[in-house]
Amino acid sequence: MTATVSEEKAGSRGDLPPVPDGAVTVTLKILRFNAEVDSEPRWESFNVPALPTDRVLNLLHYVKWYVDGTLTFRRSCAHGICGSDAMQINGVNRLGCKVLVKDLMSGGGKPTTITVAPIKGLPVHKDLLVDMEPFMEAFKAVKPFLITYGNEPTRERIQSAHDRERFDDTTKCILCACCTTSCPVFWNEGSYFGPAAIVNAHRFIFDSRDEGAEERLDILNDAEGVWRCRTTFNCTDACPRGIQVTKAIQEVKRALLFRR
């Protein structure tokens, strides 16, 4: 289950913030928003001790546990598997648990500032916590499950390694929304399905065991479907799992043109 880190007492992990040996001070600049008091988002900076091997998520935990307990964000596994902690780090969509401080350090001994903001295109509830419902609605709309007709099989549905390889790449999606919320079309056209939904449709369209490809292709042939894609490659660059998102979208377009 995804955890939402919200209202905890600052300093609950100890009265004195720990400073590990060899740590350097970095400035963590966070775009914050609280609907109860803010009319617009505002930037707030924190000086945080960090090791080069720390992840950005560690820095957020430091602020949350020792400095300001009202800071709100999502996180769960902290190992790049659950996709909960998607955020903009220095203006690029990334998972906070995968980005290392050493890759963001300024050279030449200059002070380091790391900016963190919520992913774009989704309503912000508070700080880095966004409303994922529009994203999940698009995901569910493409019917991301195996569809078969007729009688139940009497044995396992067999699939060759070759057939499995056809859609292997798009099985890696963890629904973090990094790709979808990096897409300029999604920012400006809120009804666009978005890359993640198309990737998950691709996963079943090309599954040899599935019989619902035509249904999904009809759904994605809609005005808000794959034809909205402008091939900017933002989605591919943002994917923390290395999925060739743009390629998958183009394959779905081709399937529509030639009906697979």
PyRosetta script that sets phi, psi and omega in degrees:
from pyrosetta import init, pose_from_sequence

init()
pose = pose_from_sequence("MTATVSEEKAGSRGDLPPVPDGAVTVTLKILRFNAEVDSEPRWESFNVPALPTDRVLNLLHYVKWYVDGTLTFRRSCAHGICGSDAMQINGVNRLGCKVLVKDLMSGGGKPTTITVAPIKGLPVHKDLLVDMEPFMEAFKAVKPFLITYGNEPTRERIQSAHDRERFDDTTKCILCACCTTSCPVFWNEGSYFGPAAIVNAHRFIFDSRDEGAEERLDILNDAEGVWRCRTTFNCTDACPRGIQVTKAIQEVKRALLFRR")
pose.set_psi(1, 138.3)
pose.set_omega(1, 178.9)
pose.set_phi(2, -74.5)
pose.set_psi(2, 131.5)
pose.set_omega(2, 178.2)
pose.set_phi(3, -93.9)
pose.set_psi(3, 141.2)
pose.set_omega(3, 171.9)
pose.set_phi(4, -107.7)
pose.set_psi(4, 115.2)
pose.set_omega(4, -178.4)
pose.set_phi(5, -86.1)
pose.set_psi(5, 112.2)
pose.set_omega(5, -173.2)
pose.set_phi(6, -132.1)
pose.set_psi(6, -114.7)
pose.set_omega(6, -168.9)
pose.set_phi(7, -81.9)
pose.set_psi(7, 89.9)
pose.set_omega(7, 172.3)
pose.set_phi(8, -120.4)
pose.set_psi(8, 156.1)
pose.set_omega(8, -179.5)
pose.set_phi(9, -71.9)
pose.set_psi(9, 127.9)
pose.set_omega(9, 177.0)
pose.set_phi(10, -62.6)
pose.set_psi(10, 140.2)
pose.set_omega(10, -179.8)
pose.set_phi(11, 83.0)
pose.set_psi(11, 9.6)
pose.set_omega(11, -176.5)
pose.set_phi(12, -67.1)
pose.set_psi(12, -19.2)
pose.set_omega(12, 179.9)
pose.set_phi(13, -92.3)
pose.set_psi(13, 1.8)
pose.set_omega(13, -179.4)
pose.set_phi(14, 148.9)
pose.set_psi(14, 147.4)
pose.set_omega(14, -177.2)
pose.set_phi(15, -72.3)
pose.set_psi(15, -34.9)
pose.set_omega(15, -178.6)
pose.set_phi(16, -105.5)
pose.set_psi(16, 119.3)
pose.set_omega(16, 179.3)
pose.set_phi(17, -61.0)
pose.set_psi(17, 133.2)
pose.set_omega(17, -179.9)
pose.set_phi(18, -74.8)
pose.set_psi(18, 145.3)
pose.set_omega(18, 175.4)
pose.set_phi(19, -125.5)
pose.set_psi(19, 105.8)
pose.set_omega(19, -177.6)
pose.set_phi(20, -68.0)
pose.set_psi(20, 151.4)
pose.set_omega(20, 176.6)
pose.set_phi(21, -59.8)
pose.set_psi(21, 135.3)
pose.set_omega(21, 178.6)
pose.set_phi(22, 84.5)
pose.set_psi(22, 4.9)
pose.set_omega(22, -178.6)
pose.set_phi(23, -75.1)
pose.set_psi(23, 149.1)
pose.set_omega(23, 172.1)
pose.set_phi(24, -117.3)
pose.set_psi(24, 154.6)
pose.set_omega(24, -179.5)
pose.set_phi(25, -89.4)
pose.set_psi(25, 125.3)
pose.set_omega(25, 174.6)
pose.set_phi(26, -117.7)
pose.set_psi(26, 154.0)
pose.set_omega(26, 176.5)
pose.set_phi(27, -95.8)
pose.set_psi(27, 118.9)
pose.set_omega(27, 177.9)
pose.set_phi(28, -100.0)
pose.set_psi(28, 111.7)
pose.set_omega(28, -176.3)
pose.set_phi(29, -104.3)
pose.set_psi(29, 113.3)
pose.set_omega(29, -171.8)
pose.set_phi(30, -114.0)
pose.set_psi(30, 133.1)
pose.set_omega(30, 174.1)
pose.set_phi(31, -82.0)
pose.set_psi(31, 114.6)
pose.set_omega(31, -173.3)
pose.set_phi(32, -112.9)
pose.set_psi(32, 151.6)
pose.set_omega(32, 178.3)
pose.set_phi(33, -154.9)
pose.set_psi(33, 129.7)
pose.set_omega(33, 174.6)
pose.set_phi(34, -131.9)
pose.set_psi(34, 110.3)
pose.set_omega(34, -174.7)
pose.set_phi(35, -58.3)
pose.set_psi(35, -23.5)
pose.set_omega(35, -177.9)
pose.set_phi(36, -74.5)
pose.set_psi(36, -24.1)
pose.set_omega(36, -177.0)
pose.set_phi(37, -129.0)
pose.set_psi(37, -18.4)
pose.set_omega(37, -174.4)
pose.set_phi(38, -107.5)
pose.set_psi(38, 136.1)
pose.set_omega(38, 172.3)
pose.set_phi(39, -89.6)
pose.set_psi(39, -25.5)
pose.set_omega(39, 178.3)
pose.set_phi(40, -139.9)
pose.set_psi(40, 155.7)
pose.set_omega(40, 174.4)
pose.set_phi(41, -61.6)
pose.set_psi(41, 154.2)
pose.set_omega(41, -179.1)
pose.set_phi(42, -140.4)
pose.set_psi(42, 148.4)
pose.set_omega(42, 177.6)
pose.set_phi(43, -88.0)
pose.set_psi(43, 139.0)
pose.set_omega(43, 176.6)
pose.set_phi(44, -135.7)
pose.set_psi(44, 135.0)
pose.set_omega(44, -175.3)
pose.set_phi(45, -111.1)
pose.set_psi(45, 144.5)
pose.set_omega(45, 178.3)
pose.set_phi(46, -133.5)
pose.set_psi(46, 135.8)
pose.set_omega(46, 173.2)
pose.set_phi(47, -89.5)
pose.set_psi(47, 120.0)
pose.set_omega(47, -171.6)
pose.set_phi(48, -126.8)
pose.set_psi(48, 131.2)
pose.set_omega(48, 173.4)
pose.set_phi(49, -73.2)
pose.set_psi(49, 134.4)
pose.set_omega(49, -176.1)
pose.set_phi(50, -144.2)
pose.set_psi(50, 145.9)
pose.set_omega(50, 170.8)
pose.set_phi(51, -94.7)
pose.set_psi(51, 152.1)
pose.set_omega(51, 178.6)
pose.set_phi(52, -56.7)
pose.set_psi(52, -29.5)
pose.set_omega(52, -178.3)
pose.set_phi(53, -87.2)
pose.set_psi(53, -2.3)
pose.set_omega(53, 175.2)
pose.set_phi(54, -66.8)
pose.set_psi(54, 154.0)
pose.set_omega(54, 172.5)
pose.set_phi(55, -101.0)
pose.set_psi(55, 161.0)
pose.set_omega(55, 179.5)
pose.set_phi(56, -58.5)
pose.set_psi(56, -34.6)
pose.set_omega(56, 177.8)
pose.set_phi(57, -59.5)
pose.set_psi(57, -36.4)
pose.set_omega(57, 177.3)
pose.set_phi(58, -61.1)
pose.set_psi(58, -38.8)
pose.set_omega(58, -179.8)
pose.set_phi(59, -67.6)
pose.set_psi(59, -39.3)
pose.set_omega(59, 176.8)
pose.set_phi(60, -64.7)
pose.set_psi(60, -39.8)
pose.set_omega(60, 176.2)
pose.set_phi(61, -60.9)
pose.set_psi(61, -40.5)
pose.set_omega(61, -179.9)
pose.set_phi(62, -60.2)
pose.set_psi(62, -47.6)
pose.set_omega(62, 179.1)
pose.set_phi(63, -62.0)
pose.set_psi(63, -44.1)
pose.set_omega(63, -177.6)
pose.set_phi(64, -63.6)
pose.set_psi(64, -45.2)
pose.set_omega(64, -172.3)
pose.set_phi(65, -83.7)
pose.set_psi(65, -28.4)
pose.set_omega(65, -171.2)
pose.set_phi(66, -121.0)
pose.set_psi(66, -16.1)
pose.set_omega(66, -173.4)
pose.set_phi(67, -118.6)
pose.set_psi(67, -55.0)
pose.set_omega(67, -175.6)
pose.set_phi(68, -141.6)
pose.set_psi(68, 101.0)
pose.set_omega(68, -177.5)
pose.set_phi(69, -70.2)
pose.set_psi(69, -7.4)
pose.set_omega(69, 179.8)
pose.set_phi(70, -86.2)
pose.set_psi(70, -9.1)
pose.set_omega(70, 178.2)
pose.set_phi(71, -60.4)
pose.set_psi(71, 132.7)
pose.set_omega(71, -173.6)
pose.set_phi(72, -123.0)
pose.set_psi(72, 129.9)
pose.set_omega(72, 177.0)
pose.set_phi(73, -159.4)
pose.set_psi(73, 167.9)
pose.set_omega(73, 176.8)
pose.set_phi(74, -101.9)
pose.set_psi(74, 147.0)
pose.set_omega(74, 169.7)
pose.set_phi(75, -167.0)
pose.set_psi(75, 157.0)
pose.set_omega(75, 178.9)
pose.set_phi(76, -145.1)
pose.set_psi(76, -85.4)
pose.set_omega(76, -171.8)
pose.set_phi(77, -74.0)
pose.set_psi(77, -28.9)
pose.set_omega(77, -178.9)
pose.set_phi(78, 64.2)
pose.set_psi(78, 22.2)
pose.set_omega(78, -179.7)
pose.set_phi(79, -132.9)
pose.set_psi(79, 22.4)
pose.set_omega(79, 175.6)
pose.set_phi(80, 70.2)
pose.set_psi(80, 24.7)
pose.set_omega(80, -177.8)
pose.set_phi(81, -111.9)
pose.set_psi(81, -41.1)
pose.set_omega(81, -174.4)
pose.set_phi(82, -81.7)
pose.set_psi(82, -27.5)
pose.set_omega(82, 179.3)
pose.set_phi(83, 79.4)
pose.set_psi(83, 12.9)
pose.set_omega(83, -174.1)
pose.set_phi(84, -71.1)
pose.set_psi(84, -37.4)
pose.set_omega(84, -168.8)
pose.set_phi(85, -98.5)
pose.set_psi(85, 46.2)
pose.set_omega(85, 174.0)
pose.set_phi(86, -70.5)
pose.set_psi(86, 135.0)
pose.set_omega(86, -179.6)
pose.set_phi(87, -161.9)
pose.set_psi(87, 166.2)
pose.set_omega(87, 173.3)
pose.set_phi(88, -86.3)
pose.set_psi(88, 121.4)
pose.set_omega(88, 177.2)
pose.set_phi(89, -116.6)
pose.set_psi(89, 116.5)
pose.set_omega(89, -173.2)
pose.set_phi(90, 51.5)
pose.set_psi(90, 40.0)
pose.set_omega(90, 174.1)
pose.set_phi(91, 83.5)
pose.set_psi(91, 2.8)
pose.set_omega(91, -177.6)
pose.set_phi(92, -121.3)
pose.set_psi(92, 136.9)
pose.set_omega(92, 177.7)
pose.set_phi(93, -67.3)
pose.set_psi(93, 124.3)
pose.set_omega(93, 180.0)
pose.set_phi(94, -150.1)
pose.set_psi(94, 168.1)
pose.set_omega(94, 169.6)
pose.set_phi(95, -90.6)
pose.set_psi(95, 128.5)
pose.set_omega(95, -178.4)
pose.set_phi(96, -60.1)
pose.set_psi(96, -27.3)
pose.set_omega(96, -177.5)
pose.set_phi(97, -82.8)
pose.set_psi(97, -4.5)
pose.set_omega(97, -177.9)
pose.set_phi(98, -110.4)
pose.set_psi(98, -18.0)
pose.set_omega(98, -176.0)
pose.set_phi(99, -89.7)
pose.set_psi(99, 122.3)
pose.set_omega(99, -179.1)
pose.set_phi(100, -89.3)
pose.set_psi(100, 144.5)
pose.set_omega(100, 179.5)
pose.set_phi(101, -58.5)
pose.set_psi(101, -38.8)
pose.set_omega(101, -176.7)
pose.set_phi(102, -60.2)
pose.set_psi(102, -26.1)
pose.set_omega(102, 179.4)
pose.set_phi(103, -82.9)
pose.set_psi(103, -4.8)
pose.set_omega(103, -179.2)
pose.set_phi(104, -115.8)
pose.set_psi(104, -2.5)
pose.set_omega(104, -175.9)
pose.set_phi(105, -68.7)
pose.set_psi(105, 141.3)
pose.set_omega(105, 174.4)
pose.set_phi(106, -74.8)
pose.set_psi(106, 144.2)
pose.set_omega(106, 179.5)
pose.set_phi(107, -82.5)
pose.set_psi(107, 167.8)
pose.set_omega(107, 175.5)
pose.set_phi(108, 67.8)
pose.set_psi(108, 22.1)
pose.set_omega(108, 179.1)
pose.set_phi(109, 72.8)
pose.set_psi(109, 12.5)
pose.set_omega(109, 179.7)
pose.set_phi(110, -74.6)
pose.set_psi(110, 152.4)
pose.set_omega(110, 178.1)
pose.set_phi(111, -59.6)
pose.set_psi(111, 143.7)
pose.set_omega(111, -178.9)
pose.set_phi(112, -106.2)
pose.set_psi(112, 128.2)
pose.set_omega(112, 173.4)
pose.set_phi(113, -118.8)
pose.set_psi(113, 127.4)
pose.set_omega(113, 177.9)
pose.set_phi(114, -113.6)
pose.set_psi(114, 121.6)
pose.set_omega(114, 178.7)
pose.set_phi(115, -97.1)
pose.set_psi(115, 139.1)
pose.set_omega(115, 179.8)
pose.set_phi(116, -132.1)
pose.set_psi(116, 130.0)
pose.set_omega(116, -179.5)
pose.set_phi(117, -142.9)
pose.set_psi(117, 160.6)
pose.set_omega(117, 177.7)
pose.set_phi(118, -69.1)
pose.set_psi(118, 153.4)
pose.set_omega(118, 175.2)
pose.set_phi(119, -61.3)
pose.set_psi(119, 148.7)
pose.set_omega(119, -172.8)
pose.set_phi(120, -86.9)
pose.set_psi(120, 160.4)
pose.set_omega(120, 171.8)
pose.set_phi(121, 88.3)
pose.set_psi(121, -6.5)
pose.set_omega(121, 177.4)
pose.set_phi(122, -121.1)
pose.set_psi(122, 144.6)
pose.set_omega(122, -179.3)
pose.set_phi(123, -60.3)
pose.set_psi(123, 138.9)
pose.set_omega(123, 179.7)
pose.set_phi(124, -92.5)
pose.set_psi(124, 123.0)
pose.set_omega(124, 174.3)
pose.set_phi(125, -77.8)
pose.set_psi(125, -51.3)
pose.set_omega(125, 179.7)
pose.set_phi(126, -165.5)
pose.set_psi(126, 131.9)
pose.set_omega(126, 177.5)
pose.set_phi(127, 50.3)
pose.set_psi(127, -113.2)
pose.set_omega(127, -177.4)
pose.set_phi(128, -95.5)
pose.set_psi(128, 3.7)
pose.set_omega(128, -177.0)
pose.set_phi(129, -90.6)
pose.set_psi(129, 113.9)
pose.set_omega(129, -179.6)
pose.set_phi(130, -108.8)
pose.set_psi(130, 161.1)
pose.set_omega(130, 177.2)
pose.set_phi(131, -82.3)
pose.set_psi(131, 112.7)
pose.set_omega(131, -177.0)
pose.set_phi(132, -87.4)
pose.set_psi(132, -1.8)
pose.set_omega(132, -175.3)
pose.set_phi(133, -59.5)
pose.set_psi(133, -46.4)
pose.set_omega(133, 178.3)
pose.set_phi(134, -59.2)
pose.set_psi(134, -37.8)
pose.set_omega(134, 177.7)
pose.set_phi(135, -64.0)
pose.set_psi(135, -46.5)
pose.set_omega(135, -177.8)
pose.set_phi(136, -70.2)
pose.set_psi(136, -30.8)
pose.set_omega(136, 177.1)
pose.set_phi(137, -63.6)
pose.set_psi(137, -41.7)
pose.set_omega(137, 177.3)
pose.set_phi(138, -65.1)
pose.set_psi(138, -40.3)
pose.set_omega(138, 178.2)
pose.set_phi(139, -59.9)
pose.set_psi(139, -47.7)
pose.set_omega(139, -178.0)
pose.set_phi(140, -68.5)
pose.set_psi(140, -28.6)
pose.set_omega(140, -176.2)
pose.set_phi(141, -66.3)
pose.set_psi(141, -24.2)
pose.set_omega(141, -178.1)
pose.set_phi(142, -89.4)
pose.set_psi(142, 7.4)
pose.set_omega(142, 178.2)
pose.set_phi(143, 57.1)
pose.set_psi(143, 66.5)
pose.set_omega(143, -175.3)
pose.set_phi(144, -81.8)
pose.set_psi(144, 60.7)
pose.set_omega(144, 179.1)
pose.set_phi(145, -153.9)
pose.set_psi(145, 160.4)
pose.set_omega(145, -177.8)
pose.set_phi(146, -69.4)
pose.set_psi(146, 129.0)
pose.set_omega(146, 178.6)
pose.set_phi(147, -116.2)
pose.set_psi(147, 125.1)
pose.set_omega(147, 175.7)
pose.set_phi(148, -136.4)
pose.set_psi(148, 159.7)
pose.set_omega(148, 179.9)
pose.set_phi(149, -123.7)
pose.set_psi(149, 166.7)
pose.set_omega(149, 178.5)
pose.set_phi(150, 85.7)
pose.set_psi(150, -164.1)
pose.set_omega(150, -176.1)
pose.set_phi(151, -73.5)
pose.set_psi(151, 155.0)
pose.set_omega(151, 175.6)
pose.set_phi(152, -62.3)
pose.set_psi(152, 140.3)
pose.set_omega(152, -180.0)
pose.set_phi(153, -69.1)
pose.set_psi(153, 155.2)
pose.set_omega(153, 179.2)
pose.set_phi(154, -92.8)
pose.set_psi(154, -4.1)
pose.set_omega(154, 176.9)
pose.set_phi(155, -149.3)
pose.set_psi(155, 174.9)
pose.set_omega(155, 179.4)
pose.set_phi(156, -58.0)
pose.set_psi(156, 142.8)
pose.set_omega(156, 175.4)
pose.set_phi(157, -74.2)
pose.set_psi(157, 109.5)
pose.set_omega(157, -174.8)
pose.set_phi(158, -81.2)
pose.set_psi(158, 139.7)
pose.set_omega(158, 177.1)
pose.set_phi(159, -139.6)
pose.set_psi(159, 136.0)
pose.set_omega(159, -179.8)
pose.set_phi(160, -75.7)
pose.set_psi(160, 159.8)
pose.set_omega(160, 177.2)
pose.set_phi(161, -61.9)
pose.set_psi(161, -34.6)
pose.set_omega(161, 178.9)
pose.set_phi(162, -65.1)
pose.set_psi(162, -45.0)
pose.set_omega(162, 179.1)
pose.set_phi(163, -65.4)
pose.set_psi(163, -37.7)
pose.set_omega(163, 178.8)
pose.set_phi(164, -65.3)
pose.set_psi(164, -37.5)
pose.set_omega(164, -178.7)
pose.set_phi(165, -64.0)
pose.set_psi(165, -25.3)
pose.set_omega(165, -176.8)
pose.set_phi(166, -58.5)
pose.set_psi(166, -33.7)
pose.set_omega(166, -177.4)
pose.set_phi(167, -122.8)
pose.set_psi(167, 18.3)
pose.set_omega(167, -175.5)
pose.set_phi(168, -57.3)
pose.set_psi(168, -43.2)
pose.set_omega(168, -173.9)
pose.set_phi(169, -59.1)
pose.set_psi(169, -42.1)
pose.set_omega(169, -174.4)
pose.set_phi(170, -81.2)
pose.set_psi(170, -3.6)
pose.set_omega(170, 173.1)
pose.set_phi(171, -76.9)
pose.set_psi(171, -10.1)
pose.set_omega(171, -174.7)
pose.set_phi(172, -81.7)
pose.set_psi(172, -7.3)
pose.set_omega(172, -175.4)
pose.set_phi(173, -61.2)
pose.set_psi(173, 134.3)
pose.set_omega(173, 178.6)
pose.set_phi(174, -113.9)
pose.set_psi(174, 12.6)
pose.set_omega(174, 175.5)
pose.set_phi(175, 55.8)
pose.set_psi(175, 42.0)
pose.set_omega(175, 178.2)
pose.set_phi(176, -80.7)
pose.set_psi(176, -20.2)
pose.set_omega(176, -179.8)
pose.set_phi(177, 78.2)
pose.set_psi(177, 7.3)
pose.set_omega(177, 178.2)
pose.set_phi(178, -58.9)
pose.set_psi(178, -42.7)
pose.set_omega(178, -177.2)
pose.set_phi(179, -69.1)
pose.set_psi(179, -48.6)
pose.set_omega(179, -176.6)
pose.set_phi(180, -62.1)
pose.set_psi(180, -42.1)
pose.set_omega(180, -176.7)
pose.set_phi(181, -84.9)
pose.set_psi(181, 5.7)
pose.set_omega(181, 170.5)
pose.set_phi(182, -100.3)
pose.set_psi(182, -1.6)
pose.set_omega(182, -173.5)
pose.set_phi(183, -89.3)
pose.set_psi(183, 120.1)
pose.set_omega(183, 179.5)
pose.set_phi(184, -60.7)
pose.set_psi(184, -31.7)
pose.set_omega(184, 178.3)
pose.set_phi(185, -66.1)
pose.set_psi(185, -40.0)
pose.set_omega(185, 178.6)
pose.set_phi(186, -65.2)
pose.set_psi(186, -37.9)
pose.set_omega(186, 178.4)
pose.set_phi(187, -61.5)
pose.set_psi(187, -39.5)
pose.set_omega(187, -172.8)
pose.set_phi(188, -97.2)
pose.set_psi(188, -21.4)
pose.set_omega(188, -179.8)
pose.set_phi(189, -123.8)
pose.set_psi(189, 85.3)
pose.set_omega(189, -172.1)
pose.set_phi(190, -60.2)
pose.set_psi(190, -17.1)
pose.set_omega(190, -178.6)
pose.set_phi(191, -90.7)
pose.set_psi(191, -3.7)
pose.set_omega(191, 178.0)
pose.set_phi(192, -63.2)
pose.set_psi(192, 134.9)
pose.set_omega(192, -179.7)
pose.set_phi(193, -55.7)
pose.set_psi(193, -42.3)
pose.set_omega(193, 179.8)
pose.set_phi(194, 91.6)
pose.set_psi(194, 158.5)
pose.set_omega(194, -175.5)
pose.set_phi(195, -58.4)
pose.set_psi(195, -42.1)
pose.set_omega(195, -175.1)
pose.set_phi(196, -62.8)
pose.set_psi(196, -41.4)
pose.set_omega(196, 178.6)
pose.set_phi(197, -63.6)
pose.set_psi(197, -40.5)
pose.set_omega(197, -179.6)
pose.set_phi(198, -68.7)
pose.set_psi(198, -38.9)
pose.set_omega(198, 176.5)
pose.set_phi(199, -59.1)
pose.set_psi(199, -43.3)
pose.set_omega(199, -178.7)
pose.set_phi(200, -73.7)
pose.set_psi(200, -27.4)
pose.set_omega(200, 171.3)
pose.set_phi(201, -68.2)
pose.set_psi(201, -42.5)
pose.set_omega(201, 178.2)
pose.set_phi(202, -55.2)
pose.set_psi(202, -41.6)
pose.set_omega(202, -176.8)
pose.set_phi(203, -56.2)
pose.set_psi(203, -33.0)
pose.set_omega(203, -179.2)
pose.set_phi(204, -99.4)
pose.set_psi(204, -30.1)
pose.set_omega(204, 178.7)
pose.set_phi(205, -56.2)
pose.set_psi(205, -38.2)
pose.set_omega(205, -175.6)
pose.set_phi(206, -102.4)
pose.set_psi(206, 13.8)
pose.set_omega(206, 175.5)
pose.set_phi(207, -84.0)
pose.set_psi(207, 119.8)
pose.set_omega(207, -175.5)
pose.set_phi(208, -63.6)
pose.set_psi(208, -17.9)
pose.set_omega(208, -179.5)
pose.set_phi(209, -87.1)
pose.set_psi(209, -13.9)
pose.set_omega(209, -172.9)
pose.set_phi(210, -89.7)
pose.set_psi(210, 147.1)
pose.set_omega(210, 179.9)
pose.set_phi(211, -121.7)
pose.set_psi(211, 14.5)
pose.set_omega(211, -177.0)
pose.set_phi(212, -109.2)
pose.set_psi(212, 17.7)
pose.set_omega(212, -176.5)
pose.set_phi(213, -59.9)
pose.set_psi(213, -41.4)
pose.set_omega(213, -178.0)
pose.set_phi(214, -62.5)
pose.set_psi(214, -38.6)
pose.set_omega(214, 177.9)
pose.set_phi(215, -61.6)
pose.set_psi(215, -45.9)
pose.set_omega(215, -178.4)
pose.set_phi(216, -67.9)
pose.set_psi(216, -39.4)
pose.set_omega(216, 178.4)
pose.set_phi(217, -62.9)
pose.set_psi(217, -38.5)
pose.set_omega(217, 176.7)
pose.set_phi(218, -63.7)
pose.set_psi(218, -39.8)
pose.set_omega(218, 178.3)
pose.set_phi(219, -63.3)
pose.set_psi(219, -44.3)
pose.set_omega(219, -176.5)
pose.set_phi(220, -80.3)
pose.set_psi(220, -9.1)
pose.set_omega(220, 175.3)
pose.set_phi(221, -81.4)
pose.set_psi(221, -1.6)
pose.set_omega(221, 178.3)
pose.set_phi(222, -65.4)
pose.set_psi(222, 162.5)
pose.set_omega(222, 179.8)
pose.set_phi(223, -59.8)
pose.set_psi(223, -25.6)
pose.set_omega(223, 179.3)
pose.set_phi(224, -97.9)
pose.set_psi(224, 13.5)
pose.set_omega(224, -176.3)
pose.set_phi(225, -93.5)
pose.set_psi(225, -141.6)
pose.set_omega(225, -171.5)
pose.set_phi(226, -63.5)
pose.set_psi(226, -23.3)
pose.set_omega(226, -175.7)
pose.set_phi(227, -73.0)
pose.set_psi(227, -10.0)
pose.set_omega(227, 174.4)
pose.set_phi(228, -73.9)
pose.set_psi(228, -22.0)
pose.set_omega(228, -176.7)
pose.set_phi(229, -61.4)
pose.set_psi(229, 132.7)
pose.set_omega(229, 179.5)
pose.set_phi(230, -109.7)
pose.set_psi(230, 10.3)
pose.set_omega(230, 173.9)
pose.set_phi(231, 54.9)
pose.set_psi(231, 52.5)
pose.set_omega(231, 177.6)
pose.set_phi(232, -87.9)
pose.set_psi(232, -12.7)
pose.set_omega(232, -179.8)
pose.set_phi(233, 69.5)
pose.set_psi(233, 5.0)
pose.set_omega(233, 175.6)
pose.set_phi(234, -56.7)
pose.set_psi(234, -40.1)
pose.set_omega(234, -175.8)
pose.set_phi(235, -65.0)
pose.set_psi(235, -43.0)
pose.set_omega(235, 179.6)
pose.set_phi(236, -65.1)
pose.set_psi(236, -41.2)
pose.set_omega(236, 179.8)
pose.set_phi(237, -65.2)
pose.set_psi(237, -31.7)
pose.set_omega(237, -174.5)
pose.set_phi(238, -85.1)
pose.set_psi(238, -19.5)
pose.set_omega(238, -172.5)
pose.set_phi(239, -65.8)
pose.set_psi(239, 119.8)
pose.set_omega(239, 179.8)
pose.set_phi(240, -74.4)
pose.set_psi(240, -9.7)
pose.set_omega(240, -180.0)
pose.set_phi(241, -100.4)
pose.set_psi(241, -0.2)
pose.set_omega(241, 177.8)
pose.set_phi(242, 73.6)
pose.set_psi(242, 20.9)
pose.set_omega(242, 178.8)
pose.set_phi(243, -70.6)
pose.set_psi(243, 137.7)
pose.set_omega(243, 175.8)
pose.set_phi(244, -80.3)
pose.set_psi(244, 76.5)
pose.set_omega(244, -171.5)
pose.set_phi(245, -62.9)
pose.set_psi(245, -48.0)
pose.set_omega(245, -178.3)
pose.set_phi(246, -61.1)
pose.set_psi(246, -39.4)
pose.set_omega(246, 177.6)
pose.set_phi(247, -62.1)
pose.set_psi(247, -42.3)
pose.set_omega(247, 179.8)
pose.set_phi(248, -62.7)
pose.set_psi(248, -41.2)
pose.set_omega(248, 179.3)
pose.set_phi(249, -63.7)
pose.set_psi(249, -41.5)
pose.set_omega(249, 179.1)
pose.set_phi(250, -65.6)
pose.set_psi(250, -34.4)
pose.set_omega(250, 178.0)
pose.set_phi(251, -68.3)
pose.set_psi(251, -34.3)
pose.set_omega(251, 176.1)
pose.set_phi(252, -69.1)
pose.set_psi(252, -40.2)
pose.set_omega(252, 175.7)
pose.set_phi(253, -59.1)
pose.set_psi(253, -44.6)
pose.set_omega(253, -179.5)
pose.set_phi(254, -64.2)
pose.set_psi(254, -38.2)
pose.set_omega(254, 178.3)
pose.set_phi(255, -63.6)
pose.set_psi(255, -36.0)
pose.set_omega(255, 178.1)
pose.set_phi(256, -67.8)
pose.set_psi(256, -40.6)
pose.set_omega(256, -178.4)
pose.set_phi(257, -67.8)
pose.set_psi(257, -38.5)
pose.set_omega(257, -174.9)
pose.set_phi(258, -114.1)
pose.set_psi(258, 5.1)
pose.set_omega(258, -178.2)
pose.set_phi(259, 48.2)
pose.set_psi(259, 52.2)
pose.set_omega(259, 178.1)
pose.set_phi(260, 66.1)
pose.dump_pdb("model.pdb")
